[in-house]
Amino acid sequence: MPEVRTIGVLTSGGDAPGMNAAIRAVVRTGIYYGFRVMGIRRGYNGLIEGDIFEMNLRSVSDIIQRGGTILLTARSPEFMTENGLKKAASMCKIFKIDALVVIGGDGSFRGARDLSKYGINVVGIPGTIDNDIACTDYTIGFDTALNTVQDAINKIRDTATSHERVSILEVMGRHAGYIALYSGIAGGAESIVIPEKGLDKEEIIRRIIDGKNKGKLHNLIILAEGIGGATELAKEIEEATGIETRATILGYIQRGGSPTAYDRVVASLMGAKAVEVIKEGKQNRIIAMKDGKIVDYDIDEALSMQKSIDEYMYNLATILSL
């Protein structure tokens, strides 16, 4: 097994609050253990183009509280091709990068696994607000996104109650409903609509009418973007119930903002763990949280896992909204 002297770090895919804390941990832990650390701007696209620079302790000063990623991120269609992978692997060798830390989501990890087949040692850190990576209980950015949604719910409730409206809040979650489910429970939503369960319009309308008959002054529906159509659903509900209904699409505001204390701590622990597994001589790993502990899995094992929505939580949300 070749000795690792230089570690590269990049962020890929959608940005998430806490990525900077993870970068900081990788750089400072890496330097502490005697590694040279290279930052790669704009994800795999930057790796292919050689947008690479050496980082030091001061490179990551005053970033732990910042959202987004100082290394920037970008999609890279070229990296998905054989030629792109060869270019990326070649660039690692040109800059003498012996191990590459990839902070991102499931797609980023699949790209890292493809790159590992060209002899590059890769370690993934789960960074995505969607919390949809199967091998880990938690992904960096999820808590911050939930708090952003919760703040929006609190404000929407004020005006919805004043006008006795139905409010639909569309949140992120193209393929996974974790943001919708958790924020729906935290915000006391009457209905939670997620891709894993689908949309039952008749059930939603029935619950709205039942709520009105019980004296409810407002009704909140949390809708994951994977279902979509918040504006159209609002029109259908208003036509069926006669209750004024408004849709709010929260959008990219969920990605931004200063990370919560929890996201900063988890990102720091995961960043340090990524360096430690490299130091231990492990290859091609994914860092994860399991039962409150930071662990690592073989990348193939991690990507073969599947994650399902918590049925108890989903059912409980219905009970608590009565």
Buried (B, 14 or more C-beta within 10 A) or exposed (E): EEEBEBBBBBBBBBBBBBBBBBBBBBBBBBBEBEBBBBBBBBBBBBBBBEBBEEBEEEBBEEBBEBBBBBBBBBBBEBBBEEEBBEBBBBBBEEBEBBBBBBBBBBBBBBBBBBBBEBEBBBBBBBBBBBBBBBBBBBBBBBBBBBBBBBEBBEEBBEEBBEBEBBBBBBBBBEEBBBBBBBBBBBBEBBBBBBBBBEBEEEEBBEBBBEBBEEEBEBBBBBBBBBBBBBBEBBEBBBEBBEBBBBBBBBEEBBBBBBBBEBBBBBBBBBBBBBBBBBBEEBBBBBBBBEEEEBBBBBBEEBBEEEBEBEEEBBEEBEEEBE
